[in-house]
Amino acid sequence: MSSSSIQSYFSSFSPSKPTPGDGFTAEELKENPTVSDWVPILDYEESDIASLEPGPRHLTLMGRIVNMYETPKPSKRPKAAQGLMKVLLSDDTGCMTVRLWYSKPIYELKLGQLVTLWTVHISQGDQAGLAPTAAPLFTSIFPEVERNCHFMVHQRSDDGTMFKRPFRVRDSQVLPGLMTLKSFTDGGFDIEECKLLVCVRSIGTRKKFTNKNGNASDRISIGIFDGTADGYLTLYGSVLESASTWQPCHTVLLIANPGWYIDRTAKLSLNANTQLYVNPNMADARYIRALAQRLTKSEHVNPPFPSDIFDVNEAENAAVKPLFKLSEIDEFARANPREKAFGYISVLITQLHIVTNYKRQMLMSSECCGIPIFASSLKAKCRQCEKEHTLRINPRILGSVIDETGQISTGKLIFSDAAWEQLLGRTAQQLVTAPLDVMKYLEQRLIFLRLHLGLGVFLGDEEIGRLVVWCVKM
């Protein structure tokens, strides 16, 4: 008879009790653990920075980040802060300092971000190190521990219009302390409260360096200009992530009280009192951006064919296909600068530089970060951002083009890819891989050859434009 007991016929499994949750998934909690469960339990008063006074007060403040720097403060205590972010917060009325403590690096802050904070006190930074002189009022918050304080970054609700007019600037008035980059280089850096309004020309690559304390850090160099001079802005540490959203020849920066080093050109940096405003809403900023875009268009070594403006199919199927002379195109463009026209011109090519540009490694070209890129291959990397770009045939392989009434200088025509193939009888890939003898043959064959170019004319908002060529007929 078996000696096994009745308990052996039953498993020892006992179901575990479900753990109650708050409805958020693990991914959502990981993405922003502090925002997911914070609900204000006090009545907070909305205020602007100019009306703040030291003392206890339940406040809601809103503004944009104009400077920040991080100070790690490692501690072995489990609930202690592990670091401090000193953030300069600015609205249209003033600037203050936010001492943001954290135990986990959950804040991905960038210059120009719109943020809101809830705090219960405002202090005066009389002691050195608590707050810079440019923003003496400060608040110190630790949102992960203090339930009545919170810090929120507006990722999706920022439409780019709020708090974009620093120092209460007005378009009808000159901003006090504002100077050109050339005036700053020539001695204007000695003026208190100096301000610079510049446009980003190029964005360099991230580089490693060792600071004075022997710690490894990152830095990035930003090329800047304002129409009077060029310079550089160097960003260090956590601030350099801000440059990832900037666009060359489009992003405008208003820099107040910059750190500086003058060596032929101005080399700027951010110190504790610097305030950097990204794309401020002011008339001078719009002028600098328009100037940068005009310079970019006029200096671009190989602008792309504007297919969004000129419809090639419409031009090919047009009922009327006029044959222009260069003098007639000039008269039409001057008399009708806002009108678009298609037609043909009959011209002679007087010079070709295929072999010369090939030997100079300039057969193909493009532009990135405001810097020309040349190579005798289809792809090449930008020297600033190190991104790989697909190059197009360099328009400067074509010399002067003439007819009986005028001339078009070297590199002034914008060819489509199809037009280049019709002119050279081969694609860009076939051109860069062709032997040197074939390139010499192309030059001899095309020089002083009568061509009919299908072209488009449209100046838009520019005073000086370029003719675009969408087809070549021999």
Buried (B, 14 or more C-beta within 10 A) or exposed (E): EEEEEEEEEEEEEEEEEEEEEEEBEEEEBEEBBBBBEBEEEEEBEEBBBEEBEBEEBBBBBBBBBBBBBBEEEEEEEEEEBBBBBBBBBBBBBBBBBBBBBBBEEBBEBBBBBBBBBBBBBBBEBEEEEBBBEBBBBBBBBBBBEBEBBBBBBBEEEBEEEBBBBBBEBEEEEEBEBBBBBBBBBEEBBEEEEBBBBBBBBBBBEBEEEEEEEEEEBBBBBBBBBBBEBBBBBBBBBBBBBBBEEBEBBEBBBBBBBBBBEBEEBBBBBBBBBBBBBBBBBBEBBBBBBEBBBBBBBEEBBBBEBBEEEBBBEEBEEEEEEEEBBBEBBBEBBEEEBEEEBBBBBBBBBBEBBBBBBBEEEBBBBBBBBBBBBBBBEBEBEBBBBEEEBEBBBBBBBBBBBBBEEBEBEBBBBBBBEBBBBBBBEBBBEEBBEBEEEEBBEBBEEBEEEEBBBBBBBBBEEEEEBBBBBBBBEE
